[in-house]
Amino acid sequence: MINLLSDTVTRPVPAMLEAMMSASVGDDVFHEDPTVNALEEKAAAMFGHETALFCPSGTMTNQIAIKTHTQPLDEVICDELSHIYRAEVGGYAFNSGIAIQLIAGRYGKITAEQVNAAIKPDQDWLPKSSLVVLENTTNIGGGNYYTLEEIRPISQLCCEKGLALHLDGARLFNALVETGDTTKETGAMFDSISICLSKGLGAPVGSLLIGNAAFIRKARRIRKAMGGGMRQAGYLAAAGIFALDNHIERLRTDHLHAKMLGEAIQKNSAYENLRPIMTNIVIFDVRSPRNAETLLNHLKSNGVVASAFGPSTVRLVTHLDVSEEMIARAMQILEHF
Ligand SMILES: *Cc1c(COP(=O)(O)O)cnc(C)c1O
């Protein structure tokens, strides 16, 4: 089977499993898991922040960040395609009692001008704009990425206006291998950063929330309240350390594979509206009278799994468990639809 459903489907490679099985562990609720502590220190140092918090999922790191940065009746500003809006069950309202101000960006990306126009004036009858969230790379936006030069004016604006800036960096390393921007430069732009270890980096479970000590102290209490305090989580953290040490540079291969899939799509007039392929996500439409379902059935009967992103829209995601041979085969299957 060739699984292009998501980059979350990867299984630990043997060396990662080895690292997990030989991890030293303790009770992380008491700060006593040495491997979790090492992972948190490593991630914080990479981004030039003071500390970090290991959590079960990227949804949890984002939700904890939103809760930590806001008060009820505040408002978060983000792109209308954001994961925090479209794929986290409306958790911003449920967990934090806040409103959301959406911006119609471009492939999931927003600009400082748009953010500036979205910030609400201080009035009794309006929610208070207190947080901006950027997503890099953009998921529903099709794997597009921000450069540091695009982020800097947004970061400066948030500073000037007293808003916090959080990065949903579920696929941040996919962006950084393309832009060449560093983790330290990126860290300096944001008050908090969430990264996923369980996407392209190939760990089975886990995300990190990164920030300063006071922020993470508060975030740690909220993690516990959400039921995310884990005990011998070092077995999972060991996979995260392995992922950060071994699986960042290879993301370029996934991007190359995505571009190859794009070439096959462009060869067949059954498809249209192929979105720019910037990283490891390929989004395109199936031309009428056929639709996403007919293509997914064709793919499935040939051993390829993908997902529908709308009635005529299909998404393919490349990752660690998709080899060059599998890409060659998937290209043939896409061309023969
Ligand atoms: C996957 C993802 C998350 C977090 O997802 P979990 O499945 O909860 O780990 C957050 N933001 C973006 C953009 C994502 O793609």
The ligand as an SDF file (V2000), in Angstrom:
LIG
                    3D

 15 15  0  0  0  0  0  0  0  0999 V2000
   -1.4500   18.2180   12.4140 C   0  0  0  0  0  0  0  0  0  0  0  0
   -1.5170   19.6440   12.7330 C   0  0  0  0  0  0  0  0  0  0  0  0
   -1.6770   20.0870   14.0490 C   0  0  0  0  0  0  0  0  0  0  0  0
   -1.7990   19.1750   15.2520 C   0  0  0  0  0  0  0  0  0  0  0  0
   -2.3900   17.9950   15.0230 O   0  0  0  0  0  0  0  0  0  0  0  0
   -2.4440   16.7660   16.0490 P   0  0  0  0  0  0  0  0  0  0  0  0
   -3.0060   15.7130   15.1850 O   0  0  0  0  0  0  0  0  0  0  0  0
   -3.3370   17.1850   17.1440 O   0  0  0  0  0  0  0  0  0  0  0  0
   -1.0570   16.4830   16.5240 O   0  0  0  0  0  0  0  0  0  0  0  0
   -1.6970   21.4340   14.2770 C   0  0  0  0  0  0  0  0  0  0  0  0
   -1.5600   22.3030   13.2700 N   0  0  0  0  0  0  0  0  0  0  0  0
   -1.3830   21.9220   11.9980 C   0  0  0  0  0  0  0  0  0  0  0  0
   -1.1930   22.9420   10.9370 C   0  0  0  0  0  0  0  0  0  0  0  0
   -1.3720   20.5770   11.6820 C   0  0  0  0  0  0  0  0  0  0  0  0
   -1.1990   20.2000   10.4140 O   0  0  0  0  0  0  0  0  0  0  0  0
  1  2  1  0
  2  3  1  0
  2 14  2  0
  3  4  1  0
  3 10  2  0
  4  5  1  0
  5  6  1  0
  6  7  2  0
  6  8  1  0
  6  9  1  0
 10 11  1  0
 11 12  2  0
 12 13  1  0
 12 14  1  0
 14 15  1  0
M  END
$$$$
